Amino acid sequence: MSSADHPSAEPLAPEPLARRLAEVYQVLGPLYRKVSRTVEQLQPQMGMSVGVRAVLEQLRRAEGLTVPQMARAQELSRQFVQRMVNDAAAAGWVEAQPNPAHRKSPLIRITTAGAEAIGTVIRREHQLMGRVRGDLTDDEIRATLRVLTAMSDGLEDVQREASP
């Protein structure tokens, strides 16, 4: 039997923790790519690319952000985020407004049409996610989110330590 068959409430020591987190990464990478492919395949039905969708969802939660702020939060290049913002602006989903804090970096805000578009996409995605098989509990989802957040935070610490 593996350690997965005998759950423990005790925190793992560094070496076993590293092995278990590596297992998570082995599942997470293919899962992320599968989700991305699925969203891309549904893109014609949903009417927006994965990148534009990410920008709109981020702006839906924030009052207004600059392209550099969005890029940092999503761990993407500013150039890529700028292209996505440009695509969203061409569709009428976002608009640039003056930024009192930085003359050359406007605030990007979601428009009413953008909020409606991303709302439609999210509702469609929730319908699709509701079709995922499994008998997952709220506690299991909460634990998964806690683990993934801890992994992300831990990697930020590693990146900071590795930066000159």
GUBADO-833895 format. One line per 3 residues: number of its first residue (from 1); for each residue x, y, z of N, C-alpha, C, O. Coordinates in Angstrom, 3 decimals. Example, Ala and Ser with C-alpha at 12.3 -4.5 7.8 and 13.67 -1.06 7.14 Angstrom:
1 = 13.190/-5.690/7.800/12.300/-4.500/7.800/13.200/-3.300/7.800/14.236/-3.319/8.465; 12.850/-2.250/7.080/13.670/-1.060/7.140/12.900/0.030/7.870/13.409/1.138/8.039
***
This chain:
1 = 0.832/-1.184/0.000/0.000/0.000/0.000/0.873/1.243/0.000/1.940/1.270/0.613; 0.402/2.277/-0.701/1.157/3.530/-0.746/0.751/4.420/0.417/-0.208/4.141/1.138; 1.517/5.510/0.581/1.183/6.452/1.649/-0.170/7.109/1.405/-0.800/7.602/2.340
4 = -0.622/7.118/0.135/-1.933/7.695/-0.179/-3.048/6.858/0.437/-4.139/7.363/0.701; -2.760/5.543/0.669/-3.766/4.664/1.262/-3.868/4.839/2.775/-4.836/4.396/3.393; -2.868/5.484/3.364/-2.855/5.721/4.805/-2.670/7.205/5.076/-1.563/7.638/5.395
7 = -3.750/8.007/4.952/-3.598/9.437/5.169/-3.152/9.730/6.598/-3.494/9.016/7.541; -2.383/10.795/6.723/-1.884/11.207/8.024/-2.170/12.690/8.216/-2.121/13.478/7.272; -2.470/13.052/9.461/-2.715/14.459/9.770/-1.423/15.169/10.141/-1.430/16.377/10.376
10 = -0.308/14.434/10.198/0.979/15.017/10.573/1.646/15.656/9.362/1.623/15.077/8.276; 2.248/16.851/9.525/2.988/17.451/8.409/4.140/16.545/7.982/4.776/15.895/8.811; 4.390/16.515/6.697/5.461/15.691/6.154/6.817/16.366/6.336/6.927/17.592/6.330
13 = 7.836/15.541/6.498/9.210/16.035/6.527/9.575/16.495/5.117/8.902/16.111/4.160; 10.628/17.310/4.964/10.950/17.872/3.643/11.077/16.855/2.511/10.532/17.087/1.432; 11.770/15.745/2.714/11.982/14.785/1.622/10.679/14.106/1.189/10.386/14.082/-0.007
16 = 9.887/13.553/2.113/8.621/12.965/1.675/7.661/14.021/1.102/6.890/13.739/0.184; 7.721/15.228/1.653/6.892/16.313/1.123/7.268/16.586/-0.326/6.391/16.733/-1.178; 8.546/16.652/-0.608/9.001/16.911/-1.977/8.498/15.832/-2.927/8.032/16.142/-4.024
19 = 8.587/14.564/-2.518/8.108/13.464/-3.379/6.606/13.581/-3.635/6.153/13.393/-4.764; 5.831/13.893/-2.589/4.366/13.987/-2.739/3.979/15.188/-3.602/3.073/15.092/-4.430; 4.667/16.320/-3.410/4.363/17.495/-4.233/4.739/17.241/-5.685/4.069/17.739/-6.590
22 = 5.800/16.475/-5.922/6.158/16.108/-7.301/5.028/15.315/-7.939/4.769/15.473/-9.132; 4.351/14.467/-7.173/3.194/13.727/-7.689/2.083/14.693/-8.101/1.420/14.500/-9.120; 1.894/15.728/-7.296/0.869/16.729/-7.625/1.221/17.406/-8.945/0.360/17.554/-9.813
25 = 2.483/17.819/-9.105/2.908/18.458/-10.357/2.715/17.525/-11.554/2.351/17.977/-12.640; 2.959/16.227/-11.360/2.785/15.274/-12.452/1.336/15.207/-12.925/1.082/14.955/-14.102; 0.403/15.426/-12.038/-1.016/15.445/-12.401/-1.420/16.828/-12.901/-2.207/16.955/-13.839
28 = -0.879/17.848/-12.274/-1.289/19.221/-12.549/-0.928/19.678/-13.963/-1.746/20.318/-14.624; 0.270/19.365/-14.437/0.687/19.793/-15.774/-0.253/19.281/-16.857/-0.810/20.080/-17.609; -0.446/17.948/-16.954/-1.370/17.431/-17.966/-2.808/17.937/-17.773/-3.518/18.176/-18.750
31 = -3.230/18.096/-16.527/-4.577/18.616/-16.274/-4.714/20.027/-16.815/-5.701/20.345/-17.479; -3.725/20.882/-16.535/-3.764/22.259/-17.032/-3.830/22.263/-18.562/-4.621/23.002/-19.149; -3.002/21.442/-19.205/-3.004/21.400/-20.670/-4.335/20.881/-21.211/-4.813/21.352/-22.243
34 = -4.930/19.915/-20.520/-6.228/19.379/-20.940/-7.312/20.452/-20.834/-8.136/20.601/-21.736; -7.307/21.188/-19.741/-8.282/22.276/-19.563/-8.078/23.335/-20.648/-9.041/23.804/-21.255; -6.823/23.705/-20.886/-6.534/24.715/-21.919/-7.011/24.255/-23.290/-7.629/25.025/-24.026
37 = -6.727/23.005/-23.633/-7.185/22.475/-24.932/-8.702/22.488/-25.027/-9.260/22.841/-26.065; -9.367/22.105/-23.949/-10.827/22.077/-23.942/-11.387/23.480/-24.149/-12.306/23.680/-24.944; -10.824/24.453/-23.425/-11.290/25.836/-23.578/-11.021/26.325/-25.000/-11.871/26.980/-25.604
40 = -9.835/26.007/-25.536/-9.510/26.424/-26.901/-10.446/25.785/-27.922/-10.848/26.434/-28.888; -10.799/24.507/-27.713/-11.724/23.838/-28.627/-13.107/24.468/-28.575/-13.818/24.515/-29.579; -13.479/24.950/-27.395/-14.788/25.581/-27.230/-14.758/27.066/-27.559/-15.799/27.723/-27.559
43 = -13.567/27.602/-27.843/-13.410/29.030/-28.100/-14.378/29.552/-29.149/-14.974/30.607/-28.932; -14.569/28.863/-30.293/-15.528/29.410/-31.257/-16.941/29.549/-30.678/-17.656/30.500/-30.992; -17.334/28.592/-29.828/-18.653/28.679/-29.194/-18.682/29.795/-28.166/-19.689/30.489/-28.025
46 = -17.574/29.972/-27.443/-17.523/30.956/-26.367/-17.161/32.344/-26.874/-17.472/33.343/-26.225; -16.508/32.414/-28.024/-16.245/33.697/-28.637/-15.032/34.452/-28.151/-14.890/35.637/-28.453; -14.141/33.799/-27.398/-12.930/34.495/-26.957/-11.818/33.494/-26.730/-12.061/32.328/-26.421
49 = -10.588/33.971/-26.889/-9.427/33.121/-26.669/-9.201/32.913/-25.181/-9.764/33.620/-24.346; -8.368/31.932/-24.864/-8.022/31.659/-23.470/-7.354/32.883/-22.840/-7.627/33.214/-21.686; -6.473/33.557/-23.600/-5.774/34.723/-23.075/-6.706/35.879/-22.778/-6.603/36.509/-21.725
52 = -7.620/36.166/-23.703/-8.593/37.249/-23.485/-9.490/36.885/-22.307/-9.833/37.742/-21.492; -9.865/35.620/-22.223/-10.712/35.169/-21.128/-10.021/35.436/-19.791/-10.661/35.900/-18.848; -8.713/35.144/-19.703/-7.970/35.365/-18.465/-7.941/36.846/-18.100/-8.106/37.200/-16.932
55 = -7.732/37.711/-19.088/-7.715/39.157/-18.850/-9.080/39.623/-18.351/-9.168/40.370/-17.376; -10.144/39.180/-19.021/-11.489/39.616/-18.623/-11.845/39.119/-17.225/-12.441/39.850/-16.434; -11.481/37.887/-16.925/-11.797/37.367/-15.593/-11.046/38.155/-14.524/-11.594/38.463/-13.465
58 = -9.797/38.476/-14.809/-9.004/39.249/-13.848/-9.617/40.635/-13.654/-9.729/41.109/-12.523; -10.011/41.284/-14.738/-10.590/42.623/-14.642/-11.981/42.596/-14.014/-12.418/43.584/-13.423; -12.656/41.496/-14.139/-13.981/41.340/-13.533/-13.874/41.421/-12.004/-14.790/41.897/-11.332
61 = -12.750/40.952/-11.472/-12.544/40.947/-10.020/-11.892/42.211/-9.506/-11.937/42.484/-8.306; -11.279/42.996/-10.399/-10.550/44.197/-9.982/-11.197/45.419/-10.627/-11.782/45.326/-11.706; -11.088/46.541/-9.970/-11.693/47.777/-10.480/-10.994/48.285/-11.738/-11.654/48.781/-12.650
64 = -9.713/48.172/-11.797/-8.922/48.613/-12.938/-7.470/48.250/-12.693/-6.948/48.452/-11.597; -6.820/47.717/-13.712/-5.436/47.284/-13.567/-4.630/47.746/-14.767/-5.173/47.957/-15.851; -3.338/47.901/-14.564/-2.449/48.178/-15.684/-2.031/46.849/-16.305/-2.171/45.790/-15.693
67 = -1.516/46.923/-17.527/-1.021/45.711/-18.176/0.096/45.077/-17.348/0.076/43.862/-17.152; 1.078/45.855/-16.850/2.114/45.224/-16.024/1.556/44.537/-14.768/2.048/43.479/-14.377; 0.547/45.123/-14.140/-0.057/44.488/-12.967/-0.699/43.155/-13.337/-0.546/42.161/-12.628
70 = -1.419/43.148/-14.458/-2.054/41.897/-14.899/-1.004/40.853/-15.239/-1.154/39.684/-14.886; 0.056/41.264/-15.920/1.110/40.335/-16.321/1.767/39.699/-15.092/1.976/38.486/-15.052; 2.090/40.521/-14.097/2.704/39.985/-12.876/1.778/38.995/-12.187/2.216/37.918/-11.783
73 = 0.520/39.342/-12.050/-0.428/38.485/-11.339/-0.632/37.149/-12.059/-0.852/36.122/-11.418; -0.557/37.168/-13.387/-0.773/35.943/-14.153/0.528/35.235/-14.511/0.514/34.174/-15.134; 1.664/35.835/-14.108/2.972/35.278/-14.437/3.141/35.110/-15.950/3.590/34.070/-16.434
76 = 2.769/36.163/-16.678/2.873/36.190/-18.138/3.684/37.412/-18.549/3.899/38.328/-17.755; 4.130/37.413/-19.801/4.875/38.576/-20.276/3.926/39.757/-20.486/2.750/39.574/-20.801; 4.450/40.959/-20.307/3.638/42.164/-20.556/3.206/42.216/-22.008/2.089/42.636/-22.308
79 = 4.083/41.793/-22.915/3.758/41.838/-24.339/2.556/40.948/-24.650/1.666/41.346/-25.401; 2.529/39.739/-24.071/1.401/38.842/-24.309/0.119/39.435/-23.747/-0.913/39.440/-24.418; 0.181/39.936/-22.516/-1.017/40.524/-21.898/-1.477/41.735/-22.710/-2.679/41.937/-22.885
82 = -0.542/42.537/-23.204/-0.913/43.693/-24.021/-1.653/43.246/-25.279/-2.635/43.876/-25.673; -1.194/42.169/-25.911/-1.900/41.653/-27.100/-3.311/41.211/-26.736/-4.252/41.448/-27.494; -3.462/40.574/-25.584/-4.788/40.116/-25.161/-5.692/41.315/-24.853/-6.877/41.310/-25.186
85 = -5.122/42.335/-24.218/-5.883/43.563/-23.942/-6.289/44.215/-25.258/-7.420/44.681/-25.394; -5.383/44.251/-26.221/-5.712/44.832/-27.529/-6.854/44.067/-28.194/-7.769/44.673/-28.752; -6.802/42.732/-28.134/-7.882/41.912/-28.710/-9.205/42.189/-27.998/-10.249/42.324/-28.638
88 = -9.149/42.273/-26.659/-10.366/42.544/-25.889/-10.909/43.934/-26.186/-12.123/44.127/-26.252; -10.011/44.906/-26.366/-10.447/46.274/-26.695/-11.100/46.309/-28.073/-12.101/46.997/-28.269; -10.537/45.571/-29.027/-11.111/45.525/-30.379/-12.522/44.948/-30.359/-13.360/45.314/-31.183
91 = -12.780/44.046/-29.415/-14.117/43.461/-29.280/-15.051/44.341/-28.452/-16.242/44.050/-28.341; -14.513/45.419/-27.869/-15.335/46.308/-27.042/-15.508/45.818/-25.614/-16.419/46.257/-24.913; -14.633/44.904/-25.175/-14.773/44.309/-23.852/-13.980/45.024/-22.771/-14.274/44.869/-21.586
94 = -12.973/45.809/-23.162/-12.201/46.585/-22.194/-11.951/47.965/-22.772/-12.076/48.188/-23.976; -11.595/48.888/-21.884/-11.218/50.236/-22.322/-10.074/50.724/-21.449/-9.965/50.377/-20.273; -9.232/51.535/-22.059/-8.113/52.138/-21.337/-8.545/53.498/-20.821/-9.193/54.271/-21.527
97 = -8.178/53.777/-19.589/-8.489/55.065/-18.976/-7.216/55.635/-18.371/-6.316/54.884/-17.994; -7.136/56.962/-18.275/-5.931/57.558/-17.687/-5.661/57.009/-16.292/-6.576/56.733/-15.516; -4.382/56.863/-16.006/-3.957/56.358/-14.709/-3.269/57.496/-13.967/-2.170/57.902/-14.345
100 = -3.896/58.014/-12.922/-3.281/59.119/-12.191/-1.929/58.761/-11.582/-1.117/59.648/-11.321; -1.681/57.481/-11.354/-0.428/57.058/-10.733/0.708/56.861/-11.733/1.877/56.816/-11.349; 0.360/56.742/-13.026/1.411/56.471/-14.014/0.918/56.912/-15.391/0.024/56.295/-15.970
103 = 1.504/57.971/-15.896/1.044/58.585/-17.140/1.100/57.642/-18.343/0.217/57.686/-19.199; 2.129/56.786/-18.417/2.317/55.934/-19.595/1.685/54.555/-19.469/1.728/53.776/-20.422; 1.110/54.237/-18.338/0.513/52.917/-18.128/-0.954/53.094/-17.740/-1.277/53.211/-16.558
106 = -1.841/53.113/-18.738/-3.254/53.370/-18.438/-3.879/52.245/-17.621/-3.391/51.115/-17.603; -4.954/52.584/-16.959/-5.752/51.577/-16.263/-6.664/50.923/-17.290/-7.298/51.608/-18.093; -6.727/49.623/-17.262/-7.608/48.876/-18.152/-8.821/48.475/-17.326/-8.696/47.885/-16.253
109 = -9.985/48.806/-17.845/-11.231/48.486/-17.148/-12.127/47.668/-18.068/-12.140/47.855/-19.284; -12.866/46.768/-17.460/-13.804/45.955/-18.221/-15.045/46.797/-18.519/-15.502/47.566/-17.674; -15.578/46.644/-19.716/-16.802/47.356/-20.090/-18.015/46.502/-19.715/-17.871/45.344/-19.324
112 = -19.182/47.072/-19.835/-20.409/46.310/-19.581/-20.484/45.117/-20.526/-20.842/44.012/-20.119; -20.143/45.351/-21.791/-20.159/44.251/-22.769/-19.145/43.176/-22.381/-19.416/41.986/-22.541; -17.977/43.585/-21.872/-16.966/42.623/-21.440/-17.430/41.817/-20.244/-17.206/40.608/-20.179
115 = -18.080/42.485/-19.293/-18.600/41.789/-18.111/-19.661/40.780/-18.515/-19.712/39.676/-17.973; -20.502/41.153/-19.456/-21.526/40.218/-19.937/-20.887/39.046/-20.669/-21.300/37.900/-20.488; -19.877/39.328/-21.498/-19.208/38.265/-22.266/-18.518/37.274/-21.336/-18.675/36.064/-21.502
118 = -17.759/37.765/-20.365/-17.055/36.845/-19.474/-18.044/36.117/-18.571/-17.823/34.957/-18.224; -19.117/36.775/-18.192/-20.153/36.103/-17.400/-20.758/34.934/-18.155/-20.995/33.875/-17.574; -21.008/35.116/-19.436/-21.549/34.037/-20.271/-20.560/32.881/-20.365/-20.941/31.716/-20.243
121 = -19.285/33.211/-20.583/-18.251/32.175/-20.692/-18.131/31.404/-19.370/-18.054/30.176/-19.375; -18.115/32.105/-18.267/-17.972/31.445/-16.965/-19.171/30.551/-16.676/-19.003/29.447/-16.158; -20.374/31.008/-17.001/-21.555/30.163/-16.797/-21.445/28.884/-17.635/-21.777/27.797/-17.162
124 = -20.977/29.021/-18.884/-20.803/27.853/-19.756/-19.746/26.917/-19.169/-19.940/25.701/-19.152; -18.642/27.464/-18.693/-17.601/26.632/-18.092/-18.118/25.915/-16.851/-17.786/24.751/-16.627; -18.919/26.592/-16.047/-19.478/25.956/-14.853/-20.398/24.806/-15.245/-20.419/23.774/-14.573
127 = -21.156/24.971/-16.322/-21.999/23.871/-16.797/-21.125/22.676/-17.177/-21.443/21.534/-16.846; -20.033/22.947/-17.868/-19.131/21.866/-18.276/-18.463/21.226/-17.059/-18.360/20.002/-16.987; -18.008/22.037/-16.105/-17.367/21.495/-14.913/-18.345/20.662/-14.091/-17.946/19.707/-13.425
130 = -19.612/21.021/-14.139/-20.632/20.252/-13.432/-20.781/18.848/-13.988/-21.361/17.977/-13.339; -20.259/18.625/-15.190/-20.328/17.298/-15.803/-19.136/16.428/-15.443/-19.085/15.263/-15.836; -18.170/16.976/-14.698/-17.003/16.202/-14.281/-17.473/15.133/-13.302/-18.174/15.416/-12.331
133 = -17.069/13.910/-13.582/-17.477/12.800/-12.715/-16.652/12.801/-11.437/-15.526/13.298/-11.400; -17.223/12.251/-10.428/-16.504/12.134/-9.156/-17.424/12.460/-8.012/-18.442/13.130/-8.177; -17.055/11.981/-6.863/-17.864/12.222/-5.668/-17.076/13.093/-4.693/-16.946/12.778/-3.510
136 = -16.560/14.189/-5.222/-15.718/15.078/-4.431/-16.551/15.858/-3.417/-17.672/16.284/-3.693; -15.972/16.024/-2.258/-16.647/16.783/-1.212/-16.090/18.209/-1.165/-15.024/18.493/-1.711; -16.818/19.075/-0.516/-16.354/20.441/-0.337/-15.046/20.455/0.457/-14.155/21.252/0.164
139 = -14.924/19.587/1.449/-13.682/19.516/2.227/-12.498/19.124/1.349/-11.403/19.662/1.513; -12.707/18.191/0.419/-11.624/17.778/-0.478/-11.213/18.914/-1.405/-10.024/19.116/-1.649; -12.178/19.647/-1.917/-11.878/20.788/-2.789/-11.138/21.858/-1.989/-10.165/22.435/-2.472
142 = -11.596/22.118/-0.778/-10.946/23.107/0.085/-9.487/22.693/0.351/-8.588/23.532/0.295; -9.255/21.410/0.639/-7.899/20.924/0.890/-7.044/21.044/-0.374/-5.871/21.411/-0.297; -7.617/20.742/-1.516/-6.883/20.865/-2.777/-6.457/22.308/-3.004/-5.305/22.568/-3.354
145 = -7.362/23.235/-2.812/-7.036/24.650/-2.982/-5.964/25.095/-1.992/-5.082/25.881/-2.340; -6.036/24.603/-0.783/-5.027/24.946/0.225/-3.655/24.430/-0.201/-2.661/25.147/-0.094; -3.599/23.200/-0.680/-2.323/22.617/-1.114/-1.770/23.386/-2.308/-0.593/23.745/-2.321
148 = -2.609/23.643/-3.312/-2.130/24.345/-4.503/-1.681/25.766/-4.175/-0.700/26.249/-4.742; -2.375/26.428/-3.281/-1.965/27.769/-2.859/-0.636/27.716/-2.122/0.229/28.564/-2.338; -0.469/26.729/-1.259/0.802/26.586/-0.535/1.937/26.289/-1.506/3.046/26.795/-1.331
151 = 1.678/25.478/-2.522/2.703/25.182/-3.524/3.080/26.449/-4.281/4.263/26.704/-4.508; 2.099/27.238/-4.669/2.362/28.479/-5.394/3.141/29.459/-4.525/4.111/30.065/-4.979; 2.717/29.609/-3.291/3.416/30.510/-2.370/4.853/30.037/-2.139/5.782/30.844/-2.099
154 = 5.023/28.728/-1.989/6.357/28.175/-1.778/7.275/28.428/-2.965/8.460/28.709/-2.786; 6.735/28.330/-4.174/7.536/28.608/-5.364/7.910/30.077/-5.452/8.999/30.413/-5.919; 7.019/30.956/-5.008/7.369/32.381/-4.969/8.549/32.611/-4.037/9.443/33.402/-4.337
157 = 8.546/31.912/-2.899/9.673/32.029/-1.960/10.953/31.532/-2.620/12.001/32.165/-2.492; 10.879/30.405/-3.324/12.055/29.847/-4.000/12.561/30.824/-5.052/13.768/31.039/-5.168; 11.644/31.423/-5.826/12.042/32.384/-6.849/12.735/33.602/-6.237/13.743/34.078/-6.759
160 = 12.187/34.103/-5.124/12.788/35.252/-4.442/14.195/34.908/-3.961/15.116/35.714/-4.097; 14.357/33.718/-3.403/15.668/33.310/-2.901/16.661/33.143/-4.050/17.854/33.389/-3.876; 16.181/32.732/-5.213/17.063/32.491/-6.357/17.401/33.779/-7.105/18.368/33.815/-7.867
163 = 16.619/34.829/-6.897/16.877/36.101/-7.590/18.075/36.805/-6.974/18.260/36.815/-5.757; 18.893/37.400/-7.858/20.087/38.119/-7.345/19.706/39.370/-6.593/20.579/40.084/-6.100
***
